[in-house]
Amino acid sequence: MIKSISDTAVLQNGLKMPWLGLGVYKAEEGQEVIEAIKHAVAAGYRSIDTASFYKNEEGVGEAVKQVDVPREELFITTKVWNTEQGYEETLRSFKESLKKLDMDYADLFLVHWPVSGKYKETWKALETLYKEGKTKAIGVCNFKIHHLEDLMKDCEIKPMVNQVEYHPRLTQKELLAFCKDHQIQLEAWRPLLKGEIFDEPILMALAEKHNKTVAQVILRWDLQNGVITIPKSVNENRIKENADIFDFELSMEDMEQIDSLNKDLRNGPDPDEF
Ligand SMILES: NC(=O)c1ccc[n+]([C@@H]2O[C@H](COP(=O)([O-])OP(=O)(O)OC[C@H]3O[C@@H](n4cnc5c(N)ncnc54)[C@H](OP(=O)(O)O)[C@@H]3O)[C@@H](O)[C@H]2O)c1
């Protein structure tokens, strides 16, 4: 039972990763992302999810300097973008990310998408960075089961995290079970479907039953499925709202009702076609 914002998942290598983090995709570089992170840290968040692609790593780094919490108590994730994949290119991209973040290590470094013909070389670079202690954990995003199987045939270190699109319209049961079997922590991106599911009657009824918002019900469902979640917001009230999910519990029936909303529907691209 996850009871507090400071509760953590334990990755395959023993590293603790907060169950809840702040996503900053589309949070503008500069003041917008800095303010969002300050509000989040004040609300108890300790994990921030950025990427070279988001073009806001400098703001993330600046925010980390401005908050009252020491760097080592924060969990910073960044990612290598598709056009930066390959062994040497990935090493360069990581160096560039750290420079922008103005940090000497990352907590988690992820392959952003499984670029066909490239991701294995990219992964080797992540293994190197991990062995050198420049990132405390390594993982992938948007890997389907066949990508994970293919990577694990050759890799030295298994991915510790797989960050994928995951919400009540895309419940990814098979992938979740596969990841659990292989000690790969699943992490949900676009958990709130950008709000596009907030008028769903089953979710509205559950929100009313628990005296919570639909966003809170969905995020709680993530946690109870053992999935790390990183809702994005730049709004102070919504940042707080999304963190107020530790004082209630969905019943088995509630969980099943949410599962029943699955339509295998992607909001973002299909990893096989991107
Ligand atoms: N690895 C990948 O390929 C990948 C892809 C996409 C996303 N991600 C990561 O996952 C994070 C989350 O996904 P996302 O940003 O695409 O979508 P999301 O978190 O599902 O939704 C974010 C949107 O919902 C709004 N919102 C947030 N909380 C709300 C609330 N309580 N009530 C009403 N509206 C709310 C936000 O607006 P306001 O900001 O105005 O509150 C924003 O427009 C990203 O920021 C990024 O870090 C990773």
The ligand as a Tripos MOL2 file, in Angstrom:
@<TRIPOS>MOLECULE
LIG
   48    52     1     0     0
SMALL
NO_CHARGES

@<TRIPOS>ATOM
      1 N1          8.6300    8.9330  -22.9870 N.am      1 LIG1
      2 C1          7.7730    9.4800  -23.7960 C.2       1 LIG1
      3 O1          7.7400    9.1830  -25.0020 O.2       1 LIG1
      4 C2          6.8050   10.4950  -23.2780 C.ar      1 LIG1
      5 C3          5.7790   10.9680  -24.1050 C.ar      1 LIG1
      6 C4          4.8970   11.9100  -23.5750 C.ar      1 LIG1
      7 C5          5.0180   12.3220  -22.2710 C.ar      1 LIG1
      8 N2          6.0450   11.8720  -21.4870 N.ar      1 LIG1
      9 C6          6.2180   12.3280  -20.0820 C.3       1 LIG1
     10 O2          5.0000   12.1160  -19.3730 O.3       1 LIG1
     11 C7          4.5630   13.3480  -18.7950 C.3       1 LIG1
     12 C8          3.0540   13.3780  -18.6930 C.3       1 LIG1
     13 O3          2.4250   13.2230  -19.9450 O.3       1 LIG1
     14 P1          1.7270   14.4310  -20.7560 P.3       1 LIG1
     15 O4          2.3090   15.7200  -20.2890 O.co2     1 LIG1
     16 O5          1.8160   14.1440  -22.1810 O.co2     1 LIG1
     17 O6          0.1920   14.3030  -20.3760 O.3       1 LIG1
     18 P2         -0.6920   14.2810  -19.0120 P.3       1 LIG1
     19 O7          0.1800   14.3630  -17.8090 O.co2     1 LIG1
     20 O8         -1.6360   13.1580  -19.1400 O.co2     1 LIG1
     21 O9         -1.5660   15.6000  -19.1520 O.3       1 LIG1
     22 C9         -1.0130   16.8810  -19.0520 C.3       1 LIG1
     23 C10        -2.1140   17.8900  -19.3990 C.3       1 LIG1
     24 O10        -3.1900   17.7920  -18.4780 O.3       1 LIG1
     25 C11        -3.3620   19.0150  -17.7590 C.3       1 LIG1
     26 N3         -3.5700   18.6530  -16.3500 N.ar      1 LIG1
     27 C12        -2.6580   18.1430  -15.4860 C.ar      1 LIG1
     28 N4         -3.2170   17.8720  -14.2990 N.ar      1 LIG1
     29 C13        -4.5220   18.1900  -14.4070 C.ar      1 LIG1
     30 C14        -5.6190   18.1450  -13.4970 C.ar      1 LIG1
     31 N5         -5.4740   17.6860  -12.2660 N.pl3     1 LIG1
     32 N6         -6.8290   18.5800  -13.9530 N.ar      1 LIG1
     33 C15        -6.9780   19.0510  -15.2130 C.ar      1 LIG1
     34 N7         -5.9730   19.1260  -16.1170 N.ar      1 LIG1
     35 C16        -4.7510   18.6880  -15.7170 C.ar      1 LIG1
     36 C17        -2.0900   19.8100  -17.9760 C.3       1 LIG1
     37 O11        -2.3550   21.1930  -18.0660 O.3       1 LIG1
     38 P3         -1.6640   22.2840  -17.0710 P.3       1 LIG1
     39 O12        -0.1810   22.1630  -17.2520 O.co2     1 LIG1
     40 O13        -2.1930   23.5860  -17.5740 O.co2     1 LIG1
     41 O14        -2.1240   21.9230  -15.6930 O.co2     1 LIG1
     42 C18        -1.6070   19.3030  -19.3430 C.3       1 LIG1
     43 O15        -2.2510   20.0130  -20.3860 O.3       1 LIG1
     44 C19         5.1710   14.3920  -19.7470 C.3       1 LIG1
     45 O16         5.1660   15.6940  -19.2000 O.3       1 LIG1
     46 C20         6.5350   13.8130  -19.9750 C.3       1 LIG1
     47 O17         7.3820   14.0810  -18.8670 O.3       1 LIG1
     48 C21         6.9260   10.9460  -21.9740 C.ar      1 LIG1
@<TRIPOS>BOND
     1     1     2 1
     2     2     3 2
     3     2     4 1
     4     4     5 ar
     5     4    48 ar
     6     5     6 ar
     7     6     7 ar
     8     7     8 ar
     9     8     9 1
    10     8    48 ar
    11     9    10 1
    12     9    46 1
    13    10    11 1
    14    11    12 1
    15    11    44 1
    16    12    13 1
    17    13    14 1
    18    14    15 2
    19    14    16 1
    20    14    17 1
    21    17    18 1
    22    18    19 2
    23    18    20 1
    24    18    21 1
    25    21    22 1
    26    22    23 1
    27    23    24 1
    28    23    42 1
    29    24    25 1
    30    25    26 1
    31    25    36 1
    32    26    27 ar
    33    26    35 ar
    34    27    28 ar
    35    28    29 ar
    36    29    30 ar
    37    29    35 ar
    38    30    31 1
    39    30    32 ar
    40    32    33 ar
    41    33    34 ar
    42    34    35 ar
    43    36    37 1
    44    36    42 1
    45    37    38 1
    46    38    39 2
    47    38    40 1
    48    38    41 1
    49    42    43 1
    50    44    45 1
    51    44    46 1
    52    46    47 1
@<TRIPOS>SUBSTRUCTURE
     1 LIG1         1 GROUP 0 **** ****
